[in-house]
Amino acid sequence: MAAAWISEQCKSAQSPPSVILLEKMPRPGRKINITGKGRCNITNARMWDEFSVHIHPNNQFLKSAFYGFTSSDTMSFFEDAGVPLTIERGQRVYPKSMRAMDVTDALVRKIKESGVVEVQTDCTVESIEKKEVFEVNCASGKVCCRKLLIATGGLSYPSTGSSGDGYAFAKSLGHSIVQPRPSLTALVPEGYADGAGMTPFGRWLNGLNLKNVAVSLEVGGSVVQEEFGDVDFTDGGLEGALGFRISRKAVQALDNGQKVAVLLDLKPALSESQLAQRIKREASSGNNTLKYLLSKLLPRQLIPPFLSLNKDLTLMHPGKAAERLPAALKGMRFKIVSYVGFERCVVTNGGVSLKEVSQKTMESKLVPGLFFAGEVLDLDGDTGGYNLQIAFSTAVLAARSALL
Ligand SMILES: Cc1cc2nc3c(=O)[nH]c(=O)nc-3n(C[C@H](O)[C@H](O)[C@H](O)COP(=O)(O)OP(=O)(O)OC[C@H]3O[C@@H](n4cnc5c(N)ncnc54)[C@H](O)[C@@H]3O)c2cc1C
C-alpha cells in the first residue's frame, strides 16, 4: 500500500523520488490472497469510535494514521482501482467478486502504473545497516537509501513470506521488540489431541459450528472476558469468531503459566430456571433419560463430547441429572492446555515497540529516516477487516511522511 500510494501521488511529479520495493516472494502480497478465507475482508466500515475498540494494545497509536487514511479511503482507493466492494454483516467490507486475488492485483497494478516504483521480487533482505545512508543487504546485492520503510509483517503464516525478519532488522537498529505471540488462533482443549493426532473427543467436536452461544474466558479461576456469537471447532481446536476474540488473552495467560478455561453457555437466551422449566416439560413426556433430554436440547454431534465433559451426570439418577442439567448446559467447561502457533494463526501480537515510533509519522524515534508500517508493529486487531486497515493506514502515513 505504501508503494501503491507513492506511485499514485507521484505519477505526474516533475522529479519523482526513486522508490524500490524489495519483496522476498515471487510476487508481493501473497498473504492478502489467503485473507478472509480467500475473499479478503479488506476493511471495516465502522467509524473510529467503534473501530478503535477492536485495536490492541494501544488504539490511540493508530488514531492519526486512521484519520489520515480511513476505511472509507481504503474503499475509495480500491473502487477507483477497479475493485467494486460490498459491505456485509458487522460492517465487514469485501470485494464484490469475493476474490482476494483482485485486491492483490489492484495493488500491484497501482504500484507499477506510474513507473515511479521499481519492484524487485525474489529478493530477501538479509540485514540492514545505518551508516551515512541505510544499507540494505540482499542476497543479490546491496541497496542504499536515505529513507527506509520496514513493512515485513509479523510471524503468522510464514509460508507467505512473513517470517519475523523485520524484528531482527529493527532490533539491529536499536529498537525494542515486544514479545511476539500468536493471536486470532485456535485454542486447544484438554484431551483434544495427543502425539498421534486428534483423539475421539477432538474428532467428535471437529467440524462443529455453534451459533449464538456465549463464551466466558477464565484465567486463574476468574472470568476475564465474555463474548457472544459463533464458535467453530476445527482440527486445530476451538476457534471461529469468538474463539479468535478470546485467543489474545488466553495465549498470554498460557504463556504466563496461568490456568485457562473456556465456558460455553449453550443456551444463552434462557436463564437457568427457564431452562429447568423446559427440561421439566420435555421429561413430562415420560422419558427423562439424560440422552433423551439432550437430544431435545443439543445438536447430535455435541452430545458425546458434552457427556464426556460431564461424566458425573451420567452416573446420577435421571431425576437428579435433569436437575443438574441447566447449569451444565450454561457452562460447558473446556480446560485449555495449548494453542495453535504461528504456522496457522491469523495475526501476530507484539512486535516493534510503539513507544519508539512516532504515531504522527510512523518514523522511528531512534533512527531518523526509518519508518515502520503494518503487522511488524506491536499493533493488531480483531477479526473483521481491522488488521488490513491497520496495515493500510500506517503504510499511507509512513509513505506520506517519508515523502516530506
Ligand atoms: C489466514 C489469514 C487470514 C487473514 N484474513 C484477514 C482479513 O480477512 N482481513 C484482515 O484485515 N486481515 C486479515 N489477516 C491479517 C492480515 O493479512 C495481516 O495483518 C496483513 O497482511 C499485514 O500486512 P503487512 O503488510 O504488515 O504484512 P504481510 O502481509 O505479512 O506482508 C509482509 C511482506 O514482507 C515480505 N517480507 C518479509 N520479510 C522479508 C525480507 N526479509 N525481505 C523481503 N521481503 C520480506 C513478505 O514476503 C510479505 O510479502 C489474515 C491473516 C491470515 C494469516
The ligand as a MOL file (V3000), in Angstrom:
LIG
                    3D

  0  0  0     0  0            999 V3000
M  V30 BEGIN CTAB
M  V30 COUNTS 53 58 0 0 0
M  V30 BEGIN ATOM
M  V30 1 C -5.1880 -16.7770 7.0690 0
M  V30 2 C -5.2460 -15.2910 7.2950 0
M  V30 3 C -6.4250 -14.5960 7.0250 0
M  V30 4 C -6.4890 -13.2110 7.2630 0
M  V30 5 N -7.6460 -12.5580 6.9280 0
M  V30 6 C -7.7090 -11.2170 7.1220 0
M  V30 7 C -8.8570 -10.4840 6.7020 0
M  V30 8 O -9.7740 -11.0350 6.0710 0
M  V30 9 N -8.9040 -9.1540 6.9940 0
M  V30 10 C -7.8790 -8.5120 7.6380 0
M  V30 11 O -7.9910 -7.3080 7.8870 0
M  V30 12 N -6.7510 -9.1730 7.9760 0
M  V30 13 C -6.6310 -10.4840 7.7220 0
M  V30 14 N -5.4770 -11.1490 8.0480 0
M  V30 15 C -4.3420 -10.3870 8.6240 0
M  V30 16 C -3.6560 -9.5620 7.5280 0
M  V30 17 O -3.4670 -10.3510 6.3800 0
M  V30 18 C -2.2920 -9.0470 8.0080 0
M  V30 19 O -2.4500 -8.3840 9.2420 0
M  V30 20 C -1.6970 -8.0910 6.9780 0
M  V30 21 O -1.4610 -8.7850 5.7520 0
M  V30 22 C -0.3970 -7.4720 7.4740 0
M  V30 23 O 0.1460 -6.7280 6.4230 0
M  V30 24 P 1.7030 -6.4100 6.3610 0
M  V30 25 O 1.9240 -5.7280 5.0520 0
M  V30 26 O 2.1370 -5.7400 7.5860 0
M  V30 27 O 2.4260 -7.8260 6.3460 0
M  V30 28 P 2.3350 -9.0160 5.2830 0
M  V30 29 O 1.0360 -9.0000 4.5680 0
M  V30 30 O 2.7190 -10.2300 6.0190 0
M  V30 31 O 3.4530 -8.6200 4.2180 0
M  V30 32 C 4.8160 -8.6030 4.5500 0
M  V30 33 C 5.6180 -8.7740 3.2840 0
M  V30 34 O 7.0090 -8.5920 3.5690 0
M  V30 35 C 7.7380 -9.5840 2.8720 0
M  V30 36 N 8.9960 -9.8490 3.5910 0
M  V30 37 C 9.1300 -10.3350 4.8500 0
M  V30 38 N 10.4420 -10.4400 5.1650 0
M  V30 39 C 11.1320 -10.0070 4.0980 0
M  V30 40 C 12.5280 -9.8730 3.8080 0
M  V30 41 N 13.4770 -10.2450 4.6860 0
M  V30 42 N 12.8810 -9.3910 2.5940 0
M  V30 43 C 11.9520 -9.0310 1.6730 0
M  V30 44 N 10.6300 -9.1390 1.8930 0
M  V30 45 C 10.2230 -9.6170 3.0860 0
M  V30 46 C 6.8180 -10.8000 2.8690 0
M  V30 47 O 7.1720 -11.7050 1.8480 0
M  V30 48 C 5.4630 -10.1630 2.6690 0
M  V30 49 O 5.1110 -10.0440 1.3090 0
M  V30 50 C -5.3700 -12.5220 7.7800 0
M  V30 51 C -4.1820 -13.2170 8.0260 0
M  V30 52 C -4.1090 -14.5790 7.7730 0
M  V30 53 C -2.8140 -15.3060 8.0300 0
M  V30 END ATOM
M  V30 BEGIN BOND
M  V30 1 1 1 2
M  V30 2 1 2 3
M  V30 3 2 2 52
M  V30 4 2 3 4
M  V30 5 1 4 5
M  V30 6 1 4 50
M  V30 7 2 5 6
M  V30 8 1 6 7
M  V30 9 1 6 13
M  V30 10 2 7 8
M  V30 11 1 7 9
M  V30 12 1 9 10
M  V30 13 2 10 11
M  V30 14 1 10 12
M  V30 15 2 12 13
M  V30 16 1 13 14
M  V30 17 1 14 15
M  V30 18 1 14 50
M  V30 19 1 15 16
M  V30 20 1 16 17
M  V30 21 1 16 18
M  V30 22 1 18 19
M  V30 23 1 18 20
M  V30 24 1 20 21
M  V30 25 1 20 22
M  V30 26 1 22 23
M  V30 27 1 23 24
M  V30 28 2 24 25
M  V30 29 1 24 26
M  V30 30 1 24 27
M  V30 31 1 27 28
M  V30 32 2 28 29
M  V30 33 1 28 30
M  V30 34 1 28 31
M  V30 35 1 31 32
M  V30 36 1 32 33
M  V30 37 1 33 34
M  V30 38 1 33 48
M  V30 39 1 34 35
M  V30 40 1 35 36
M  V30 41 1 35 46
M  V30 42 1 36 37
M  V30 43 1 36 45
M  V30 44 2 37 38
M  V30 45 1 38 39
M  V30 46 1 39 40
M  V30 47 2 39 45
M  V30 48 1 40 41
M  V30 49 2 40 42
M  V30 50 1 42 43
M  V30 51 2 43 44
M  V30 52 1 44 45
M  V30 53 1 46 47
M  V30 54 1 46 48
M  V30 55 1 48 49
M  V30 56 2 50 51
M  V30 57 1 51 52
M  V30 58 1 52 53
M  V30 END BOND
M  V30 END CTAB
M  END
